[in-house]
Amino acid sequence: MGTFHIEGGHQLSGEIRPQGAKNEALQILCAVLLTDEPVVIDNIPDIIDVNKLITILTHLGVKVEALSTGSYRFQADDLDLDYLESELFKKEGSSLRGSIMIVGPLLARFGKGYIPRPGGDKIGRRRLDTHFEGFIKLGASFRYNKHERFYGVEAPDGLTGTYMLLDQASVTGTANILMAAVLAKGTTTIYNAACEPYLQQLCRMLQSMGANIQGVGSNLLVIQGVDRLGGCQHRILPDMIEIGSWIGLAAMTRSSITIKDVSWDNLGLIPDTFRKLGIKLERKGDDIFIPQQDSYEIQSDMDGSILTISDAPWPGFTPDLLSIVLVTCTQAKGSVLIHQKMFESRLFFVDKLIDMGAKIILCDPHRATVIGHDFTSSLKATNMVSPDIRAGVSLLIAALSAEGTSVIQNIEQIDRGYQNIDERLRAIGAKITRVEAAN
């Protein structure tokens, strides 16, 4: 495992462009399995998780051609379905949670789909019941091998549309069921569907391939099944989580940064949530300009009580940015309660911030109170281990604002979600060095 060595305390300046959205890419790449025609996808981020999925698709028999930086052509016209029951797939699929979304397309097109229990961030229990309950309602049979931790669904006679009320507004669950339903016989209605911009992007891609989907952007999707889908060209949105990360970075390092081409209309509550922390944001065309601020003050609620920032399904505030908000608040003026409702282990990285001098009270696994320093004292450099993607970047932001040189280990966790992060940050003035592990 490599490490980052970060010399903190330097102001940054310049422009940074967000990568393509990781969470959208994982959905979109799985959708190429729904057709035997070519599909061109632009703005694919060059990150570990996405590259792992491309490798899985390649081993499944998908033809993959790199056209230019971030642009690929995929064609799933000669698949090797035996790969799904191989030891290689059990190894590769279990290392990537996003691999679960190949099941819906394969079930729809070939009548069967298999997946080892997928891995991913250690942020708490992330159940898969929503996915498989949806497939069962569409007419698939389900089996789970407890010994091998291997899931399977089969529908040799095809899927049949139905009404379903999802037990939770799961983004990957909605995407998986949606991709199965577009080729099912008849009409499928999905209520309590996720409606994140990336799910909307998947819907639009499927529509361009010939799918009949109504209700895009709402929590009620109605899908009229079609016999087949064709090829298309699709461009992935900029990554809203990375955009939020750069806003927090600018505030913590008291820097002036412009974030380019952010797709403002798809950011939802993100800009206003950071504004509640006292961070100034200016919209310039489709860019975000964050001016240099010596201080930023957290707002109180209208009745004067402490501000609470919590996560919720879209259009609520995305849980992936709560770690960034939390670290940003450590140097704000005032206090805030962070309420992470969805994952019970996601706040467990705060002990590392406390070691750096942050004033944080971990109330329970879901809530933390942050008392900001208002830059009256700096965080102190330390050695840390990145536990997951978002916590890792939060620690990186803390290190860039701290006095001294910090070391972050296990940076593969950061590389899973952020493309060439050290190179891009050095381009705006960060003092960060990547040290590869010795063989």
Secondary structure, 3 states (H helix, E strand, C coil): CCEEEEECCCCCEEEECCCECHHHHHHHHHHHHHCCCCEEEECCCCCHHHHHHHHHHHHHCCEEEEEECCEEEEECCCCCHHHHHCHHHHHHHHCCHHHHHHHHHHHHHHCEEEEECCCCCCCCCCCCHHHHHHHHHCCCEEEEECCCCEEEEECCCCCECCEEECCCCCHHHHHHHHHHHCCCECEEEEECCCCCHHHHHHHHHHHHCCCEEECCCCCEEEEECCCCCCCEEEECCECHHHHHHHHHHHHHCCCEEEECCCCHHHCCCHHHHHHHCCCCCEEECCEEEECCCCCCECCCCCCCCCEEEECCCCCCCCHHHHHHHHHHHCCCECEEEEECCCCCCCCCCHHHHHHCCCEEEEEECCEEEEECCCCCCCCECCEEECCCHHHHHHHHHHHHHCECEEEEECCHHHHCCCCCHHHHHHCCCCEEEEECCCC
